[in-house]
């Protein structure tokens, strides 16, 4: 598994990793690209477009196949992406 063109294991030194999301808006009429970023809503402590991956969180597995897992097995699993 690669993240940012490096191995997943290279992130073992970090407790959390954060991203700030934005959108690129391309206008075909004017041939211009605008970057749309989230603003801060007054009364809220953080920007809603920040996504943080935290190592301490373990997501709940809703589905796993095969149901019995052995060392070095390959499995398929399903998690809720809102909580992972």
Jmol script that loads the backbone (N, CA, C; Angstrom):
load data "model"
ATOM      1  N   UNK A   1       0.842  -1.183   0.000  1.00  0.00           N
ATOM      2  CA  UNK A   1       0.000   0.000   0.000  1.00  0.00           C
ATOM      3  C   UNK A   1       0.879   1.234   0.000  1.00  0.00           C
ATOM      4  N   UNK A   2       0.610   2.153  -0.896  1.00  0.00           N
ATOM      5  CA  UNK A   2       1.385   3.388  -0.988  1.00  0.00           C
ATOM      6  C   UNK A   2       0.510   4.587  -0.654  1.00  0.00           C
ATOM      7  N   UNK A   3       1.082   5.507   0.115  1.00  0.00           N
ATOM      8  CA  UNK A   3       0.446   6.781   0.430  1.00  0.00           C
ATOM      9  C   UNK A   3       1.483   7.851   0.131  1.00  0.00           C
ATOM     10  N   UNK A   4       1.159   8.788  -0.717  1.00  0.00           N
ATOM     11  CA  UNK A   4       2.087   9.851  -1.102  1.00  0.00           C
ATOM     12  C   UNK A   4       3.373   9.272  -1.685  1.00  0.00           C
ATOM     13  N   UNK A   5       3.266   8.240  -2.478  1.00  0.00           N
ATOM     14  CA  UNK A   5       4.386   7.578  -3.134  1.00  0.00           C
ATOM     15  C   UNK A   5       5.436   7.054  -2.143  1.00  0.00           C
ATOM     16  N   UNK A   6       5.013   6.657  -0.973  1.00  0.00           N
ATOM     17  CA  UNK A   6       5.894   6.030   0.015  1.00  0.00           C
ATOM     18  C   UNK A   6       5.120   4.909   0.700  1.00  0.00           C
ATOM     19  N   UNK A   7       5.804   4.038   1.393  1.00  0.00           N
ATOM     20  CA  UNK A   7       5.143   2.883   1.993  1.00  0.00           C
ATOM     21  C   UNK A   7       4.362   3.278   3.237  1.00  0.00           C
ATOM     22  N   UNK A   8       3.348   2.488   3.542  1.00  0.00           N
ATOM     23  CA  UNK A   8       2.529   2.713   4.733  1.00  0.00           C
ATOM     24  C   UNK A   8       3.372   2.642   5.998  1.00  0.00           C
ATOM     25  N   UNK A   9       4.356   1.749   6.020  1.00  0.00           N
ATOM     26  CA  UNK A   9       5.191   1.563   7.207  1.00  0.00           C
ATOM     27  C   UNK A   9       6.028   2.797   7.535  1.00  0.00           C
ATOM     28  N   UNK A  10       6.326   3.638   6.556  1.00  0.00           N
ATOM     29  CA  UNK A  10       7.131   4.835   6.821  1.00  0.00           C
ATOM     30  C   UNK A  10       6.388   5.845   7.694  1.00  0.00           C
ATOM     31  N   UNK A  11       5.055   5.673   7.852  1.00  0.00           N
ATOM     32  CA  UNK A  11       4.266   6.568   8.694  1.00  0.00           C
ATOM     33  C   UNK A  11       4.194   6.086  10.148  1.00  0.00           C
ATOM     34  N   UNK A  12       4.895   5.020  10.492  1.00  0.00           N
ATOM     35  CA  UNK A  12       4.852   4.483  11.855  1.00  0.00           C
ATOM     36  C   UNK A  12       5.395   5.457  12.894  1.00  0.00           C
ATOM     37  N   UNK A  13       6.192   6.433  12.500  1.00  0.00           N
ATOM     38  CA  UNK A  13       6.760   7.396  13.445  1.00  0.00           C
ATOM     39  C   UNK A  13       5.791   8.511  13.814  1.00  0.00           C
ATOM     40  N   UNK A  14       4.634   8.569  13.169  1.00  0.00           N
ATOM     41  CA  UNK A  14       3.685   9.657  13.393  1.00  0.00           C
ATOM     42  C   UNK A  14       2.473   9.167  14.178  1.00  0.00           C
ATOM     43  N   UNK A  15       1.985   9.987  15.098  1.00  0.00           N
ATOM     44  CA  UNK A  15       0.765   9.674  15.842  1.00  0.00           C
ATOM     45  C   UNK A  15      -0.480  10.106  15.069  1.00  0.00           C
ATOM     46  N   UNK A  16      -0.362  11.182  14.288  1.00  0.00           N
ATOM     47  CA  UNK A  16      -1.485  11.648  13.484  1.00  0.00           C
ATOM     48  C   UNK A  16      -0.972  12.297  12.213  1.00  0.00           C
ATOM     49  N   UNK A  17      -1.837  12.366  11.225  1.00  0.00           N
ATOM     50  CA  UNK A  17      -1.518  12.957   9.938  1.00  0.00           C
ATOM     51  C   UNK A  17      -2.744  13.734   9.495  1.00  0.00           C
ATOM     52  N   UNK A  18      -2.574  15.010   9.152  1.00  0.00           N
ATOM     53  CA  UNK A  18      -3.716  15.846   8.811  1.00  0.00           C
ATOM     54  C   UNK A  18      -3.671  16.347   7.382  1.00  0.00           C
ATOM     55  N   UNK A  19      -4.856  16.538   6.819  1.00  0.00           N
ATOM     56  CA  UNK A  19      -5.005  17.052   5.470  1.00  0.00           C
ATOM     57  C   UNK A  19      -6.018  18.188   5.492  1.00  0.00           C
ATOM     58  N   UNK A  20      -5.779  19.197   4.670  1.00  0.00           N
ATOM     59  CA  UNK A  20      -6.771  20.250   4.469  1.00  0.00           C
ATOM     60  C   UNK A  20      -7.313  20.084   3.053  1.00  0.00           C
ATOM     61  N   UNK A  21      -8.610  19.880   2.949  1.00  0.00           N
ATOM     62  CA  UNK A  21      -9.236  19.626   1.652  1.00  0.00           C
ATOM     63  C   UNK A  21      -9.646  20.922   0.974  1.00  0.00           C
ATOM     64  N   UNK A  22      -9.558  20.915  -0.348  1.00  0.00           N
ATOM     65  CA  UNK A  22     -10.045  22.037  -1.142  1.00  0.00           C
ATOM     66  C   UNK A  22     -10.495  21.476  -2.495  1.00  0.00           C
ATOM     67  N   UNK A  23     -11.213  22.286  -3.247  1.00  0.00           N
ATOM     68  CA  UNK A  23     -11.702  21.891  -4.570  1.00  0.00           C
ATOM     69  C   UNK A  23     -11.115  22.810  -5.627  1.00  0.00           C
ATOM     70  N   UNK A  24     -10.910  22.255  -6.810  1.00  0.00           N
ATOM     71  CA  UNK A  24     -10.510  23.064  -7.954  1.00  0.00           C
ATOM     72  C   UNK A  24     -11.737  23.258  -8.833  1.00  0.00           C
ATOM     73  N   UNK A  25     -12.077  24.511  -9.107  1.00  0.00           N
ATOM     74  CA  UNK A  25     -13.232  24.855  -9.927  1.00  0.00           C
ATOM     75  C   UNK A  25     -12.724  25.345 -11.275  1.00  0.00           C
ATOM     76  N   UNK A  26     -13.023  24.583 -12.317  1.00  0.00           N
ATOM     77  CA  UNK A  26     -12.601  24.953 -13.666  1.00  0.00           C
ATOM     78  C   UNK A  26     -13.783  25.529 -14.435  1.00  0.00           C
ATOM     79  N   UNK A  27     -13.634  26.743 -14.910  1.00  0.00           N
ATOM     80  CA  UNK A  27     -14.668  27.414 -15.688  1.00  0.00           C
ATOM     81  C   UNK A  27     -14.312  27.277 -17.174  1.00  0.00           C
ATOM     82  N   UNK A  28     -15.121  26.513 -17.915  1.00  0.00           N
ATOM     83  CA  UNK A  28     -14.825  26.293 -19.339  1.00  0.00           C
ATOM     84  C   UNK A  28     -14.954  27.563 -20.163  1.00  0.00           C
ATOM     85  N   UNK A  29     -15.844  28.430 -19.744  1.00  0.00           N
ATOM     86  CA  UNK A  29     -16.048  29.676 -20.493  1.00  0.00           C
ATOM     87  C   UNK A  29     -14.835  30.584 -20.442  1.00  0.00           C
ATOM     88  N   UNK A  30     -14.280  30.771 -19.266  1.00  0.00           N
ATOM     89  CA  UNK A  30     -13.129  31.676 -19.115  1.00  0.00           C
ATOM     90  C   UNK A  30     -11.798  30.948 -19.118  1.00  0.00           C
ATOM     91  N   UNK A  31     -11.832  29.610 -19.097  1.00  0.00           N
ATOM     92  CA  UNK A  31     -10.615  28.791 -19.066  1.00  0.00           C
ATOM     93  C   UNK A  31      -9.767  29.082 -17.818  1.00  0.00           C
ATOM     94  N   UNK A  32     -10.426  29.396 -16.700  1.00  0.00           N
ATOM     95  CA  UNK A  32      -9.712  29.702 -15.469  1.00  0.00           C
ATOM     96  C   UNK A  32     -10.008  28.644 -14.410  1.00  0.00           C
ATOM     97  N   UNK A  33      -9.033  28.447 -13.546  1.00  0.00           N
ATOM     98  CA  UNK A  33      -9.159  27.504 -12.435  1.00  0.00           C
ATOM     99  C   UNK A  33      -9.098  28.296 -11.133  1.00  0.00           C
ATOM    100  N   UNK A  34     -10.076  28.058 -10.271  1.00  0.00           N
ATOM    101  CA  UNK A  34     -10.089  28.690  -8.950  1.00  0.00           C
ATOM    102  C   UNK A  34     -10.004  27.606  -7.896  1.00  0.00           C
ATOM    103  N   UNK A  35      -9.265  27.887  -6.825  1.00  0.00           N
ATOM    104  CA  UNK A  35      -9.200  26.973  -5.690  1.00  0.00           C
ATOM    105  C   UNK A  35     -10.241  27.398  -4.668  1.00  0.00           C
ATOM    106  N   UNK A  36     -11.146  26.482  -4.328  1.00  0.00           N
ATOM    107  CA  UNK A  36     -12.195  26.765  -3.352  1.00  0.00           C
ATOM    108  C   UNK A  36     -11.796  26.135  -2.024  1.00  0.00           C
ATOM    109  N   UNK A  37     -11.586  26.965  -1.024  1.00  0.00           N
ATOM    110  CA  UNK A  37     -11.198  26.487   0.297  1.00  0.00           C
ATOM    111  C   UNK A  37     -12.319  26.744   1.290  1.00  0.00           C
ATOM    112  N   UNK A  38     -12.325  25.963   2.351  1.00  0.00           N
ATOM    113  CA  UNK A  38     -13.327  26.138   3.400  1.00  0.00           C
ATOM    114  C   UNK A  38     -12.981  27.335   4.269  1.00  0.00           C
ATOM    115  N   UNK A  39     -14.006  28.040   4.657  1.00  0.00           N
ATOM    116  CA  UNK A  39     -13.821  29.117   5.608  1.00  0.00           C
ATOM    117  C   UNK A  39     -14.084  28.617   7.017  1.00  0.00           C
ATOM    118  N   UNK A  40     -13.761  29.421   7.976  1.00  0.00           N
ATOM    119  CA  UNK A  40     -14.002  29.079   9.372  1.00  0.00           C
ATOM    120  C   UNK A  40     -15.345  29.666   9.778  1.00  0.00           C
ATOM    121  N   UNK A  41     -16.181  28.863  10.408  1.00  0.00           N
ATOM    122  CA  UNK A  41     -17.478  29.319  10.874  1.00  0.00           C
ATOM    123  C   UNK A  41     -17.312  29.863  12.287  1.00  0.00           C
ATOM    124  N   UNK A  42     -17.797  31.065  12.518  1.00  0.00           N
ATOM    125  CA  UNK A  42     -17.629  31.665  13.846  1.00  0.00           C
ATOM    126  C   UNK A  42     -18.342  30.822  14.895  1.00  0.00           C
ATOM    127  N   UNK A  43     -17.690  30.659  16.037  1.00  0.00           N
ATOM    128  CA  UNK A  43     -18.243  29.854  17.116  1.00  0.00           C
ATOM    129  C   UNK A  43     -17.759  28.412  17.099  1.00  0.00           C
ATOM    130  N   UNK A  44     -17.110  28.000  16.008  1.00  0.00           N
ATOM    131  CA  UNK A  44     -16.561  26.650  15.923  1.00  0.00           C
ATOM    132  C   UNK A  44     -15.038  26.728  15.986  1.00  0.00           C
ATOM    133  N   UNK A  45     -14.416  25.821  16.724  1.00  0.00           N
ATOM    134  CA  UNK A  45     -12.972  25.932  16.945  1.00  0.00           C
ATOM    135  C   UNK A  45     -12.109  25.520  15.765  1.00  0.00           C
ATOM    136  N   UNK A  46     -12.660  24.817  14.771  1.00  0.00           N
ATOM    137  CA  UNK A  46     -11.800  24.339  13.699  1.00  0.00           C
ATOM    138  C   UNK A  46     -12.473  24.427  12.339  1.00  0.00           C
ATOM    139  N   UNK A  47     -11.683  24.274  11.331  1.00  0.00           N
ATOM    140  CA  UNK A  47     -12.136  24.273   9.950  1.00  0.00           C
ATOM    141  C   UNK A  47     -12.761  22.907   9.648  1.00  0.00           C
ATOM    142  N   UNK A  48     -13.893  22.865   8.973  1.00  0.00           N
ATOM    143  CA  UNK A  48     -14.570  21.604   8.685  1.00  0.00           C
ATOM    144  C   UNK A  48     -13.931  20.836   7.527  1.00  0.00           C
ATOM    145  N   UNK A  49     -12.970  21.403   6.838  1.00  0.00           N
ATOM    146  CA  UNK A  49     -12.309  20.715   5.731  1.00  0.00           C
ATOM    147  C   UNK A  49     -10.986  20.086   6.148  1.00  0.00           C
ATOM    148  N   UNK A  50     -10.728  19.997   7.427  1.00  0.00           N
ATOM    149  CA  UNK A  50      -9.538  19.315   7.906  1.00  0.00           C
ATOM    150  C   UNK A  50      -9.878  17.863   8.184  1.00  0.00           C
ATOM    151  N   UNK A  51      -9.085  16.959   7.634  1.00  0.00           N
ATOM    152  CA  UNK A  51      -9.249  15.533   7.863  1.00  0.00           C
ATOM    153  C   UNK A  51      -8.003  15.054   8.585  1.00  0.00           C
ATOM    154  N   UNK A  52      -8.187  14.358   9.701  1.00  0.00           N
ATOM    155  CA  UNK A  52      -7.058  13.897  10.503  1.00  0.00           C
ATOM    156  C   UNK A  52      -7.126  12.390  10.662  1.00  0.00           C
ATOM    157  N   UNK A  53      -6.039  11.724  10.316  1.00  0.00           N
ATOM    158  CA  UNK A  53      -5.874  10.289  10.545  1.00  0.00           C
ATOM    159  C   UNK A  53      -5.128  10.136  11.856  1.00  0.00           C
ATOM    160  N   UNK A  54      -5.710   9.417  12.799  1.00  0.00           N
ATOM    161  CA  UNK A  54      -5.065   9.201  14.100  1.00  0.00           C
ATOM    162  C   UNK A  54      -4.824   7.719  14.304  1.00  0.00           C
ATOM    163  N   UNK A  55      -3.617   7.372  14.650  1.00  0.00           N
ATOM    164  CA  UNK A  55      -3.230   5.983  14.845  1.00  0.00           C
ATOM    165  C   UNK A  55      -3.980   5.341  16.002  1.00  0.00           C
ATOM    166  N   UNK A  56      -4.343   6.101  17.019  1.00  0.00           N
ATOM    167  CA  UNK A  56      -4.955   5.532  18.212  1.00  0.00           C
ATOM    168  C   UNK A  56      -6.387   5.037  17.974  1.00  0.00           C
ATOM    169  N   UNK A  57      -7.005   5.453  16.876  1.00  0.00           N
ATOM    170  CA  UNK A  57      -8.371   5.027  16.612  1.00  0.00           C
ATOM    171  C   UNK A  57      -8.368   3.697  15.867  1.00  0.00           C
ATOM    172  N   UNK A  58      -9.123   2.760  16.346  1.00  0.00           N
ATOM    173  CA  UNK A  58      -9.273   1.465  15.682  1.00  0.00           C
ATOM    174  C   UNK A  58     -10.706   1.357  15.180  1.00  0.00           C
ATOM    175  N   UNK A  59     -10.907   1.306  13.852  1.00  0.00           N
ATOM    176  CA  UNK A  59     -12.273   1.252  13.328  1.00  0.00           C
ATOM    177  C   UNK A  59     -12.937  -0.092  13.608  1.00  0.00           C
ATOM    178  N   UNK A  60     -14.250  -0.075  13.661  1.00  0.00           N
ATOM    179  CA  UNK A  60     -15.043  -1.276  13.862  1.00  0.00           C
ATOM    180  C   UNK A  60     -15.170  -1.996  12.524  1.00  0.00           C
ATOM    181  N   UNK A  61     -14.879  -3.293  12.507  1.00  0.00           N
ATOM    182  CA  UNK A  61     -15.048  -4.088  11.299  1.00  0.00           C
ATOM    183  C   UNK A  61     -16.483  -4.574  11.236  1.00  0.00           C
ATOM    184  N   UNK A  62     -17.189  -4.219  10.152  1.00  0.00           N
ATOM    185  CA  UNK A  62     -18.580  -4.623   9.995  1.00  0.00           C
ATOM    186  C   UNK A  62     -18.713  -5.942   9.247  1.00  0.00           C
ATOM    187  N   UNK A  63     -17.671  -6.321   8.537  1.00  0.00           N
ATOM    188  CA  UNK A  63     -17.715  -7.523   7.723  1.00  0.00           C
ATOM    189  C   UNK A  63     -16.281  -8.006   7.569  1.00  0.00           C
ATOM    190  N   UNK A  64     -16.054  -9.298   7.667  1.00  0.00           N
ATOM    191  CA  UNK A  64     -14.727  -9.856   7.428  1.00  0.00           C
ATOM    192  C   UNK A  64     -14.887 -11.215   6.758  1.00  0.00           C
ATOM    193  N   UNK A  65     -14.072 -11.456   5.746  1.00  0.00           N
ATOM    194  CA  UNK A  65     -14.139 -12.724   5.022  1.00  0.00           C
ATOM    195  C   UNK A  65     -12.727 -13.182   4.692  1.00  0.00           C
ATOM    196  N   UNK A  66     -12.368 -14.395   5.017  1.00  0.00           N
ATOM    197  CA  UNK A  66     -13.121 -15.454   5.682  1.00  0.00           C
ATOM    198  C   UNK A  66     -13.319 -15.129   7.154  1.00  0.00           C
ATOM    199  N   UNK A  67     -14.296 -15.760   7.811  1.00  0.00           N
ATOM    200  CA  UNK A  67     -14.578 -15.440   9.207  1.00  0.00           C
ATOM    201  C   UNK A  67     -13.485 -15.896  10.173  1.00  0.00           C
ATOM    202  N   UNK A  68     -12.651 -16.840   9.776  1.00  0.00           N
ATOM    203  CA  UNK A  68     -11.523 -17.293  10.593  1.00  0.00           C
ATOM    204  C   UNK A  68     -10.250 -16.810   9.921  1.00  0.00           C
ATOM    205  N   UNK A  69      -9.386 -16.111  10.676  1.00  0.00           N
ATOM    206  CA  UNK A  69      -8.181 -15.516  10.115  1.00  0.00           C
ATOM    207  C   UNK A  69      -6.956 -16.168  10.742  1.00  0.00           C
ATOM    208  N   UNK A  70      -6.011 -16.546   9.897  1.00  0.00           N
ATOM    209  CA  UNK A  70      -4.751 -17.135  10.335  1.00  0.00           C
ATOM    210  C   UNK A  70      -3.611 -16.186   9.996  1.00  0.00           C
ATOM    211  N   UNK A  71      -2.459 -16.429  10.571  1.00  0.00           N
ATOM    212  CA  UNK A  71      -1.284 -15.619  10.281  1.00  0.00           C
ATOM    213  C   UNK A  71      -0.988 -15.649   8.786  1.00  0.00           C
ATOM    214  N   UNK A  72      -0.682 -14.515   8.208  1.00  0.00           N
ATOM    215  CA  UNK A  72      -0.376 -14.334   6.786  1.00  0.00           C
ATOM    216  C   UNK A  72      -1.577 -14.571   5.868  1.00  0.00           C
ATOM    217  N   UNK A  73      -2.789 -14.542   6.411  1.00  0.00           N
ATOM    218  CA  UNK A  73      -3.987 -14.684   5.579  1.00  0.00           C
ATOM    219  C   UNK A  73      -4.286 -13.374   4.867  1.00  0.00           C
ATOM    220  N   UNK A  74      -4.918 -13.472   3.714  1.00  0.00           N
ATOM    221  CA  UNK A  74      -5.441 -12.294   3.037  1.00  0.00           C
ATOM    222  C   UNK A  74      -6.935 -12.267   3.291  1.00  0.00           C
ATOM    223  N   UNK A  75      -7.432 -11.100   3.717  1.00  0.00           N
ATOM    224  CA  UNK A  75      -8.846 -10.985   4.078  1.00  0.00           C
ATOM    225  C   UNK A  75      -9.485  -9.813   3.348  1.00  0.00           C
ATOM    226  N   UNK A  76     -10.795  -9.831   3.307  1.00  0.00           N
ATOM    227  CA  UNK A  76     -11.588  -8.696   2.827  1.00  0.00           C
ATOM    228  C   UNK A  76     -12.376  -8.195   4.026  1.00  0.00           C
ATOM    229  N   UNK A  77     -12.448  -6.863   4.197  1.00  0.00           N
ATOM    230  CA  UNK A  77     -13.183  -6.317   5.330  1.00  0.00           C
ATOM    231  C   UNK A  77     -13.886  -5.041   4.933  1.00  0.00           C
ATOM    232  N   UNK A  78     -14.889  -4.667   5.717  1.00  0.00           N
ATOM    233  CA  UNK A  78     -15.685  -3.474   5.480  1.00  0.00           C
ATOM    234  C   UNK A  78     -15.719  -2.647   6.748  1.00  0.00           C
ATOM    235  N   UNK A  79     -15.413  -1.348   6.627  1.00  0.00           N
ATOM    236  CA  UNK A  79     -15.496  -0.424   7.757  1.00  0.00           C
ATOM    237  C   UNK A  79     -16.329   0.771   7.338  1.00  0.00           C
ATOM    238  N   UNK A  80     -16.816   1.499   8.331  1.00  0.00           N
ATOM    239  CA  UNK A  80     -17.545   2.734   8.061  1.00  0.00           C
ATOM    240  C   UNK A  80     -16.517   3.844   7.850  1.00  0.00           C
ATOM    241  N   UNK A  81     -16.364   4.404   6.644  1.00  0.00           N
ATOM    242  CA  UNK A  81     -15.333   5.396   6.390  1.00  0.00           C
ATOM    243  C   UNK A  81     -15.508   6.694   7.182  1.00  0.00           C
ATOM    244  N   UNK A  82     -16.694   6.949   7.703  1.00  0.00           N
ATOM    245  CA  UNK A  82     -16.896   8.152   8.521  1.00  0.00           C
ATOM    246  C   UNK A  82     -16.171   8.043   9.853  1.00  0.00           C
ATOM    247  N   UNK A  83     -15.857   6.825  10.276  1.00  0.00           N
ATOM    248  CA  UNK A  83     -15.205   6.629  11.572  1.00  0.00           C
ATOM    249  C   UNK A  83     -13.788   6.093  11.438  1.00  0.00           C
ATOM    250  N   UNK A  84     -13.232   6.113  10.259  1.00  0.00           N
ATOM    251  CA  UNK A  84     -11.888   5.546  10.081  1.00  0.00           C
ATOM    252  C   UNK A  84     -10.907   6.617   9.667  1.00  0.00           C
TER     253      UNK A  84
END
end "model"
wireframe off; spacefill off
backbone 0.3
color backbone group
